[in-house]
Amino acid sequence: MQLDLPTERKVCLVGAGDAARLLCKHLLRSSVDLSIITNFELDSSWSSTVGTPLCSHPVMTKSVNPGEKDELKVAVAELMPTIIVVAGWPAFVGASIRDSVGGRIFNYHPSELPVLRGAATASWAVMCGTSRVGVSIHQLTGKLDAGPLLIQYTRDVGREVETPIEYLDVAYQIANQIVFPEFAGMLASHKFVTLRPQEEAKGVYFPALLTPMNGVLQFSWSPAETVRFVRAFSAPYPGAALHYRGEVYRIREAAMAEGFLKGHPFVDGLISNRDQRTLYVHVRGGIVAFGSITDSQGQDISPKDVFRIGDRLVQPPEIVARSLSYRST
């Protein structure tokens, strides 16, 4: 499928965060007429990423509230772009905006689409044990992350990605080194672009996550499942929740501990050992070593000072049920 690009290249970047700033850098290096819509006033982080102060470029900027759909619609109408690119925008872009540029609207998504559509991509990728980090540019349509693909690159890191921040770092490397330069070049010089449909049968969607609500450990999981869950809520997030004696603790590190015992469902949640840095807990079929533990105030704690060997960690059933049913909007 071919999509003609307009003679007048008035590109509007709608976005926020690291991905938007990196894309801005490459668009400024091209010959497009660039404007920016973001959800806060542009600060020094944009200039440091771009490499030069934004004020030195002829760029129109607008700040809007993503929660107010009409604000984005008005801002786009005022800037009158012929092409829109979206990166890290925390809200759905409506049909009237997509139609205003004749479907010439493209979205950055940090996955190998159609896999990992939706939100919280990095956390779900870690939880599901992927070794592949993808970056996609696709046409934005009315169906979430399902539009035809323009550019896609994937890198296999050779092992399971261990944290969300590692996943995003690799995605940003791919975007900065390969995808964004190619994309900016297309927008600057191509008369048309070629799109290919996604394989809908392989589409996998995931919802947004909210760590305080969804990040609740369960000790009936296998050691590998427990480790991946903790890592999925680690940096840049506060960690998976553990309830003990009326207090909530957050865990950001986990590893499978060596041992020869096969385990039993009755030992799930038992504290097998602890020292100044590490808490050892029985889970289904093994033992997991938890580290980087903080209290409810975010202060580092020593497991030896808090946890008692032989106690059983029991997550409140109502908290577990809420973690499974809660969906962030």
N, C-alpha and C positions, 0 to 999 in steps of 0.2 A: 504494500500500500504506500502510495506516495502522497506527501502533503506539501503543497507549494508554500514557499516562504515569501512574505511581502517584499516589495522593493524597498520600502522604508523600514529600517530595522530599529524600531523603538521597543527596546526590551525592558520589561519591568520585572525586577527580582522581588518576589514576595517570600520573605523568610526570616528566620531567626537562628541563632546559635552558630556553632563552628562550621557546619556545612554551608550555610548561607554566606558566611564571611569568606570561606575559601572560593566558593563559586563567584562571588563578587570580584575577587582578585583577578580571576581569569577573564571575566566579562569586561573588566576595565582595560585589560591588555588587548582586547579585540577592538574592532572598529564600530561596535554597536552603540546606539544612543541609549544610555542606561539610566533607569530610575529605580528607586528602592522603596519598598513598603515593608516595615518591620513592626514589631510589637512593643518597642521601647525606643527611646532616643538613642541615636547612634553614639557609641562611646569610643574610648581609645582602643578597645579591643578590635574594632573594625579596622582602624587605621594600622594597627600593628600587624594584623593578618594580611591586609592588602599590601602593605609595604610603604605606603605614602599616605598622608592625611587625606581623608575623603574630600575635605574642603578644597583641595587642589585640583579636583576633577569636576567637570560640569555635570554633576549628578543631582537630580531632583530627588528628595527624600520625604517620606511621610511616615508618621507613627500612628498606628491604629490599635484598637483593642480587638484581639481575635474573637472574643466572645460576642462582639457586636457585629453581626453579619453586614449590616448596612454601612458601617464605617469602611470596610474593605471595598464594598461596591462603589461607594462615593469616591474613595481614593483612586481606584482604578479608572473611573470615569474622568476624573480630573487630569490624570496623567496621560490618558489616551494611548496606551501602548498598542503595538501591533503583534507583539509576542509576550507571553508571560512565562516566567520560570519560577518554580516553587521549590523551596528547600527548607525543611525544618519548620514549616508553618503549622502551629498547633490547632488548626481548625479546618473544617471542610470548606472547599471553594465551590460556590454555587454555580448553577447552570447559566445564569445570566452573565456572570463574569467569563465563564468558558466560551459562551457564544459571542461575547463582545470581541474576541480575537479570532473568531472562526475556527475554534478548536486548536489554535496554535498556542497551546499551553502545555508545559512539560513539568514533570515532577521528579525530584531526586529521592530515591528510596534506598536505604542501606541493606539490601539483600539481593539474593539471586532469584528475583521474581520469576514465576509466581509463588515460590516458597517464601514463607515469613512475610506475608502481607499483613497490614495492620500496624498496631502500635507496639511499643516496648520491644522492638526488634532485637536489640542486643541481649536483653535479659532472657527472652525466649530462646534465642540461639544458644546461649550458654546452658540453659536448663535442659535443652534437648540434645546437648552433646555434639554440636556441629564442629567440624574442622574447617568449614568453608565460609569465607566472608565474601559477600557479593555487593556490587554497586550497580544500580539500574537507573537509567533515565527513561521515563515512559510518558506517553501522552496522558494527561489528566482527563478522566472521564467521570461519569456519574457513579461508577462502581469503584469502590475503594481499591487503589493500587492494582487495578486490573486492566488499565489502558495498554494499547500496543507499545512495544518496546522500541526505543530508538538506539540506545547504547547499553551494553551490559558487559561487565568484566567480573571475574571471580578469581579469588586466590585461595588455595588450600594451604593452611599453615602447618599441616603435617601432624597435628594432634588436636585434641579438643581445645577450643578457645576457652580460657579460664575465667575471664571476668568481662562484664559489659564494657568496661573502659578499654580493654584490649581489643575487643571486637570493633568498637567504634574507631579506635586508633588505626587499625588496619584498613577499615573502610575509608577513612579520611585520606590515608596514604594512596589508596587506589584512585580515589576521586581527584586528589590534587595532582598526582603524577600522570594519570591516563585519561580518566573520564571527563573531567572539567575542561582541560585544554582542548580535547577533541570536540566537546559539546560547544564551547565558545567559538571555535573555528567554524563549525557548521552554521551557527547562528549569524556569523559575520559574513560568510562568503557563499554559502550554498543557495542555489535557486530553489531547491526542494530537499526534503529529507525522506528517507525510506523507513517505514514502520513495519514491524512484524507482530502478529498477534501472540499473546501469551497462551501457553498450553493450559487451558482452563481446568482440565481434568487433574492437573497437578497443583492447583491452587490450594494454599494452606493459610488460613487466617488466624490471627491471634489478637485478643483485646488488649487494651491498656492495663498496666499494673500500677498499684499504689502500695509501696513497700509496707507502710504501717498496717494496712488492711490485709494484703495478700501474702506477705512474707512470713508465714508462720510454719515453723518446722514440724514435721511429724516423724516419730522415731520408728514407725512401721515400714519405712522405706529401706531399700538396700543401701550399703555404704556408698556406692557410686551415685545413686539417685540423691542421697542426702548431700553429698559433696557438691553435685551440680546445682542443687537448689540453693545452698548457701552462697555459692559463687555467683549465681544469677542475681542475687540481691546485694552483692558487694560493690566495691567502687565502680561508679561514683555514688552509689546508694548506701543507706545507713546499715544494712545488714538484715539477716533473717532473725526472727524473734524466737526467744526461748523464755518461757515463764518458769520462775522458781521462787517459792516462798513469798508469793504476792508481788514480786518484782518482775519487770520485763528487761531482758538483756538482749543485745544485738550482737550477732556473730558475722564477721566478714571474711573469715578464712576457715577452710576445712580440708582435710586430707584423710584418706583411708589409712588406718593404723595397721601395722603388721600384727599378725596373730595366728594361732593354730586352732582356736575354738570355732566350732561351726555355729554356735549361737542357738537361740530358741525364742519364739515369740514372747515367752514370759520374762526374758531379760531386756526386752526393748525399753530403752529410756533409762536404764540403770547407769549411774556414774561409776565407771570402773577405776578411774584414777584422775589425778590432776596435779599440776605443778604451778609454778609462777606464771607461765605463759599459755599453758594448754589444758583443755578439758577433754577427757576421754569418755565417750558415751557409747553404750551398746545400742546398735540399731539392728534391723532385721538381717541377720546373717553376718554380722561383723561389728567392728568398732570404728568410730570416726573420731579423729582428733580435731577439736575446734580451737581456733585461735582468734586473736584480734577482737576481743570481747569488750563491749562497753555497757555501762549502765543506762538507766532511763534519761540521765542528763548528758549522755554522750561522752562520759569520762571512761578512760581505760581502767579495767579492773584486773586483778590477779585471781585466776580461778582458785588458787590455793586458799585465798582469804574468804571466798564466797561460797564455794560448793563443797558438799560433804560426800566423801566416798561412800557408796552403797545407797545413797538416796536415789529415788526414781524421779525422773523428769516427766511430768504429766502435763501436757498442754490442755488448757480448759476446753472441753468439747464445744462450747458455744463460740469460742474464739476460732477454733479449727473450722467449724461449720461456716462462720462468717468469712473466713479467708478463702474458702472454696466458692462461695456464692457471690461475694462482693465483686462488682464490676465498675471500674472507674469510668466516668463519662468525660 
